[in-house]
Amino acid sequence: MNPTNTRIYKMSFAGVYPHYVQKAEKKGRTREEVDTIIFWLTGYNAQTLQQHIDNRTTFEAFFAEAPQLNPNVSKITGVICGYRIEEIEDELMRKIRYLDKLIDELAKGKPMEKILRR
């Protein structure tokens, strides 16, 4: 396993969440939209998401405990952080990059319908 991946897996989701919100808000989007994306991707709801934030859950546990990964995640394609999502072999890293990609699309002004692959 790549040591960089291990570091990311052990990072607290709560530590990165404000950056997702900030990235979205800088582009005129909202925390609610960020949360909607997270709910869509993971199956969490407002209460369970807040519990993970309060408990400072690691990314590893955040995705391991997700109620259900959206069945349409395979429609999330493209490049994020220099990697083509479809080619990321490590399952957990691919899930983290799915989230990065969706937040990126939000910040770039894509409509929610498209972001949520409807």
C-alpha positions in Angstrom: 0.0 0.0 0.0 1.2 3.5 -0.9 2.3 5.4 2.2 0.5 8.5 0.9 -2.7 6.6 0.7 -2.3 5.4 4.3 -1.9 8.9 5.4 -5.1 10.0 3.6 -7.1 7.0 5.0 -6.1 8.0 8.5 -7.1 11.6 8.0 -10.2 12.8 9.8 -13.2 13.3 7.5 -14.1 16.2 9.8 -10.7 17.8 9.1 -11.4 17.8 5.3 -15.2 18.5 5.3 -14.8 22.3 6.0 -12.5 22.5 2.9 -15.2 20.9 0.8 -17.7 23.4 2.1 -15.3 26.3 1.7 -14.5 25.3 -1.9 -18.2 25.2 -2.7 -19.1 28.5 -1.0 -16.2 30.3 -2.7 -18.0 29.6 -6.0 -21.4 30.6 -4.7 -22.6 27.1 -3.8 -23.8 26.0 -0.4 -23.0 23.6 2.5 -26.4 22.0 1.9 -25.4 21.1 -1.7 -22.1 19.6 -0.3 -24.2 17.6 2.2 -26.6 16.5 -0.6 -23.6 15.2 -2.6 -22.3 13.3 0.5 -25.8 11.8 1.2 -26.1 10.7 -2.4 -22.7 9.1 -2.6 -22.7 7.4 0.8 -26.2 6.9 2.0 -25.6 8.9 5.1 -28.2 11.4 6.3 -27.8 14.7 8.2 -27.7 13.0 11.6 -25.2 10.2 10.7 -23.0 12.7 8.8 -22.9 15.0 11.8 -21.9 12.0 14.0 -19.0 11.2 11.8 -17.9 14.9 11.9 -18.3 15.0 15.7 -16.4 11.8 16.2 -13.6 12.8 13.8 -14.0 9.6 11.9 -11.1 8.7 9.6 -11.8 8.6 5.8 -11.2 4.8 6.0 -14.0 4.4 8.6 -16.2 7.0 7.0 -16.4 5.0 3.8 -16.3 1.5 5.5 -19.4 2.5 7.6 -21.3 4.2 4.7 -24.8 2.7 4.6 -24.7 2.2 0.8 -22.5 3.6 -1.9 -24.7 5.0 -4.7 -25.2 2.4 -7.5 -24.5 5.2 -10.1 -20.9 5.8 -8.9 -19.6 4.1 -12.0 -20.9 7.1 -13.9 -18.4 9.3 -12.1 -15.5 9.4 -14.5 -12.7 11.8 -15.5 -9.5 13.1 -13.9 -9.1 14.3 -10.4 -5.8 15.2 -8.8 -4.0 13.9 -11.9 -5.6 10.4 -11.7 -8.3 9.0 -14.0 -11.0 7.8 -11.5 -11.9 4.7 -13.5 -8.3 3.5 -13.4 -7.8 3.9 -9.6 -7.4 0.3 -8.4 -7.5 0.9 -4.7 -11.2 0.8 -3.8 -11.0 3.2 -0.8 -8.9 5.8 -2.8 -11.4 5.6 -5.6 -14.3 6.4 -3.2 -12.4 9.3 -1.8 -11.7 10.6 -5.3 -15.4 10.2 -6.2 -16.2 12.6 -3.5 -13.4 15.0 -4.6 -14.7 14.9 -8.1 -18.3 15.6 -7.1 -17.2 18.6 -5.0 -15.1 19.8 -7.8 -18.0 19.6 -10.2 -20.1 21.6 -7.7 -17.5 24.3 -7.4 -17.3 24.5 -11.2 -21.0 25.3 -11.4 -22.4 22.1 -12.7 -26.1 21.7 -12.0 -27.0 19.2 -9.2 -28.9 17.0 -11.6 -25.7 16.3 -13.5 -23.5 16.0 -10.4 -25.9 13.4 -9.0 -25.8 11.5 -12.3 -29.6 11.7 -12.8 
